[in-house]
Structure formats: C-alpha cells, structure tokens
Amino acid sequence: MIRTPHGSTARRRVSVLTGTVTASALLVTGCGVLDSSDDSGASTPKKGDDITVGLLLPDHKTARWDQFDQPLITKRIADLTHGKGKVVARNAEASAGKQREQFAELLSKKVDAILVDAIDSKAVASQVQEAKDAGIPVIAYDRLAQGPIDAYISHDNELVGQVQGQALLKALVGKTSSSKVVLINGSPTDPNTADLKKGVRAELKGNIIMAASYDTRDWRPEIAQQNMKKAIAAVGLNNIDAVYSANDGMAGAVIETMKEAGVEHIPPVTGQDADLAAVQRIIAGEQYMTVYKPFRREAESAAEMAVTKVQGRSIEFDALTRDSVNSPTRKGIPAMLVPVVALTKDNIKETVIQDGVYTLDQICTPKYKAKCDALGLTS
C-alpha cells in the first residue's frame, strides 16, 4: 500500500506513469461518473441542478489555476447541472488573509459547496468548521486543509517528491555520491510541502549530498530567487550539481538566478505543474523535468464531488472517493489521489500535447522551433 499525506494509508494503490505511457488514459475512470448513473439507486437528491459552488484558488503565479483548473471546474459543473449550476471563483493572490475574506464572502452568500485550495491549511480550519455548522460541504482541492472537510482531491504528494528525486538521480547517473544538490522547497504553510520533502529526501538520502535546503514562503518565485542566491553564496555556483525545485514557477526563478550569476551549463532542475514556460524550458534544455499532474481529471472529478455531495448522491460520491487520508484534525477523510507523470523532453507529445493541454503551436513558437524539430515535435 502507498503512504498518503500525514502518514495515512490509501485503500487502493496509486502509480506513477513515466516514459511514453499516455496520460489521457487516466481520464477514463475519473470523468463522466455522473453521466452514466443518474438513476443508479442513489439517495434522493438534497437539491436539484440550480446550485452554486464556491471555488477558492491560491494565486495567479502558478499558471494552471487560471488557465486550466478554474475553467475546467466551471464547465464540468455546468455540464452536470444542465447549465443551471454556477461557480463563484475567487483567487487569493498568495495572501492567506485575503483567502479568509473570500471564504467569509462565500459563507455569507450561502453557497451550496466550497472547493478550497488553502494557502494556510491550519488557518482555514475555523472557517471549514463554520461551513460545517452551516451545512455547507467543503472539499479540499489539491492541498489538504484542516478542519472537518468532507473530502480531498489531489495527488500522492509524497510520490510526487519521489518522482522528482528519481529524476535527479537519473540525471546524475554515473557521477559520484559527492554530487551536491540544492533543495528549493515549497511553502511551509502548505501541507503538500512536507510530503514532497519526505518523498524527495527518501530518494536522495545516501545517494548525493543535500548541500542546502530552503523553504519558499507562499511558493513565491521571488522568494525562490532570494533562496537560490543564498545557495550560490553558500555552496558555490560551480559546485551545484543539481537543483530540486518543488514547482515550475520557482524552477524558472532558479534558472534565471543561475544565468544571472554566470553559470556556463545549467545543472538539472526539477519542477511540478507542467506550466507552458516549463515545457519550453525543458525543450530548450534549461529545465530537466516537471511533474505533470493531469489537470482535467483532478478538476472534473472535484466538480463531480461537489455536485454529488450537494445533491445527496452518496453512491457516486463514494465511487469518486475510494482513497482515504488523515489530517491533523480528522482521520479517514474520503479522497481521490490522482496519478502523476514524470514529463521530460522524451514524452511531451504523449502527455500534454495528446491530452490537449497545449498545442504544438503554443509550445513550438519561433524561439523554440529548432529545438522542437530536433526532438521530433512536428505536426
């Protein structure tokens, strides 16, 4: 069995896909659950199609929230409710205080359910309790929130860290165990960060030297840049053999910082989220890899969770939440943990292009045309 966030054990195994396995295959079991089971013996719906779901997203700097998650969730809820359901979306712009205000706004609007990607998982607990008291279900989206949440959907974040660590070891194969890696971790208020750290350290420990490690407040690229400058001063630019960056936004900042410092050859750098800029950096040979987390399955399944919960469709809800995780405040939280894909220059076509996340034209702009041609990324 796999280990899931905060030491819990999942009820089913989640695997990582690598190489040329197609990510689109993952969508078969996760989407469309409701469409095939409207009259499958579920309990009488609490509400009809005229529902409102609140969506609280953390920031604009991670490209996926605005470009993929929000529109996918909005469309899926509309599809599932014959165009009657709507989404009230808010973005906290990396401010926990602003997210609290937005959560309070949704409570005052008496929305039917809330999907929250918490900036500070602990701080949001009191408002999750307020929602519970008001009969409003709360689903933690992508990050595990504290408090009496009704469900959680994300990825096995310890596994994500393991995938990133494995990628670094592959990139450093043949080099001695004296290789020095700098770790640029995520935000300390995000529970995913602890799981990512655990995963990557489990892979790297005993194989390389973890020369420096920094947490990055609110996942801000500008903080990552400051931390990378500290790492360069402490370790030495030419002594850094690889950089573990927890996500793509920070990876971009790390790479630019090394360029500005005058690095001759950028060492392997990891990432997460498969941002378009990151995919292009991978093509250009600047970023080694990113972790592609199929946005569609996560977003559409979250929408299905919200609709089934509000409408009292317990059979469909249980089918969507076959995993289980623990938080510091609740045990046995129903969950869906979506598999992940290690994306490198070798499987771009079979992942983000095949899944329709980006087109060849979007990726292979004139700046990257020659590199794309060399990798066989042509129409």
Beta strands, then each sheet from edge to edge (+ up, - down):
strand 1: 3-4
strand 2: 8-9
strand 3: 16-17
strand 4: 52-57
strand 5: 86-91
strand 6: 113-116
strand 7: 138-141
strand 8: 151-155
strand 9: 180-184
strand 10: 209-214
strand 11: 242-245
strand 12: 290-292
strand 13: 323-325
strand 14: 333-338
strand 15: 340-343
sheet 1: 1+ 2-
sheet 2: 3+ 15+ 12-
sheet 3: 5+ 4+ 6+ 7+ 8+ 14+ 13-
sheet 4: 10+ 9+ 11+
end
